[in-house]
Amino acid sequence: MSQPLTGRVAVITGASSGIGEAAAEHLAGLGARVVVLARRADRLTELVARIEKDGGTAVAIAADVTDVSAVRAAADRVAGEFGGADLLFNNAGVMLPAPIDEVATDQWQQQIDLNVTGLMNVIGAFVPQLVKAGAERGVADLINTSSIGAQNPYPNFAVYCATKAYVTQLSKQMRADLGPKNVRVAAIEPGFTTTELQGHVTDAGISDWLEGAKTQLEWLTPADVAATVGFIASSPAHVNFQQITIMPTGQQN
């Protein structure tokens, strides 16, 4: 495998499972030194061991992205050990669908805290490093995980989809700010993808609907989305994919 990301430092949030875990392995395979962030230290330790066994370089930092102090401490460590990040995959998130008239305010807040506030905590901590890298290297990347739900309405997914619409719109706006500083900003909007997100759903009816959808079409795998992250980051420095929607072939909307 060619290694177009050799010399780059990639930070991946939500790296203990799913898309983040797959992206860490893929980016390491492309030559990047990866820093994996998530709450579950044991999962991160196992991930780092796999990456190193395959010849890659990885460091684990256990941190909750909703804790701004922990995220800033992680950024300080990345700066101290690696000189800063030049690739950030801002991927941590949660999906808790429920009928809006059930007024599940605790779940609303949990999604806002992680998908919006956590996202912003990571941006606030690492964007200065990306800007520095853009000035020094001529290119840096900020890639945010959104969702097809940012574009299309799905019954019972109102709050989740709204948080992802925020991610997509924020990415567009940040591109206007950061593009002139050689920082590319992209939003990836996956459709149905097999991850732990479905296991967090507490509504039995919605959970059954998701399970039924798995029998009707072949879902994306985390590796499919990870390959898209690698493609974006490996593109020539003058090329910015503002927004990529990646869907299972059989998913209509």
Number of C-alpha atoms within 10 A of each C-alpha: 6 8 13 17 20 14 11 22 26 28 31 26 29 25 30 26 20 20 27 28 24 21 29 33 25 21 31 27 23 20 21 24 24 28 25 29 29 23 16 16 16 12 16 25 17 12 23 22 16 15 20 14 10 12 12 20 20 24 19 24 23 21 22 19 28 20 15 18 14 18 24 18 14 23 23 17 14 21 14 10 10 13 14 22 26 26 29 26 25 26 25 26 23 20 22 22 25 23 14 14 7 8 10 13 10 9 18 19 12 17 24 20 19 21 27 20 18 24 22 19 19 26 18 15 19 25 21 15 23 27 23 20 24 22 14 12 14 14 23 30 28 26 23 25 24 30 25 22 21 21 16 10 13 14 10 17 17 18 20 24 23 19 24 26 20 15 24 24 15 17 24 16 12 15 20 13 12 19 18 11 18 23 28 28 26 27 26 25 23 21 21 22 22 16 14 13 14 18 11 12 18 13 13 10 11 19 16 11 10 14 12 11 14 13 9 10 13 15 19 18 16 19 18 18 25 21 16 17 24 19 13 23 29 16 13 9 17 10 12 18 15 16 18 17 15 18 20 17 11 10 13 7 13
